């Protein structure tokens, strides 16, 4: 692996808006809660010189820059964290890996299967030189979901038969909401499907520990034109998506995602039904997992488990039992695990290959939607 620097690992985050802010928070706080290699918040990168400078000062970065090409070539940068729109993920990630930098990239991995495959190939080549890479599916670090995975793997709810998962938001429910890069296919790749559906598909794979083999789906764009800086623009991505997935073991998973679900702010809900019990999770109550892990007696149902005990996944790094965690904590835990991989030279998870597997499922859903919901086999990894 590359020689570990005697100084703290220098980090560069590319992108300073919503996700750039979340990742900056993580790098700023990871050393306070986790015993990981030390980091230095070296540089925050963005296109607007004044705005990125203001963000760098606010988020705790040593400096700001506007040219990521120059930044990834610097000797004081060891980790490149990519928080840009999906159309630039492949270019930046591949260049950074070739420059010998460890790379963390926000989900979805890329805007297409071909871009994702190129990123996986670059990551495999870089791994031979000890360079780590990972895709940022931060919900894998929600303690309740990590506990759910453990319960499923341990057979606590039996053989899994079906999964219901929905990720619903309403920030586009107003027809007058303005145009944004997330509504342009050339920058975002897809709409709610890639933005929210990537999380749902990853959770199906993560919780069950198996691949998705087929998909059928439908997409809908409810508002087809929005106002941009230069006037009305066509919306070229989906506002909502629905799909039915089948896994290698035969489990059936239903998926629903929307950015038009009036009244839902960040509503990721997951239900897992097995032969002996079930699990239920709601992101808006992310410290809770509802568990039914044995036959009822006519009066009992699922019990609410408050996932804040020291022996629960990730919780031991934080507060005493009963002191709840929040959405932002998942990014800190994500940074900690990535640093552990960088420091030890072990493979980081979720890998670019995991991200590509999700991308293949999203592509199958899009193909199905174009064929009026016909079932499409998911290409193997």
Beta strands, then each sheet from edge to edge (+ up, - down):
strand 1: 9-14
strand 2: 39-45
strand 3: 63-65
strand 4: 79-82
strand 5: 102-106
strand 6: 133-136
strand 7: 160-168
strand 8: 212-220
strand 9: 225-228
strand 10: 231-234
strand 11: 240-247
strand 12: 252-258
strand 13: 267-274
strand 14: 278-282
strand 15: 288-292
strand 16: 303-306
strand 17: 376-377
sheet 1: 3+ 2+ 1+ 4+ 5+ 6+
sheet 2: 16+ 15- 14+ 13- 7+ 12+ 11- 8+ 17-
sheet 3: 9+ 10-
end
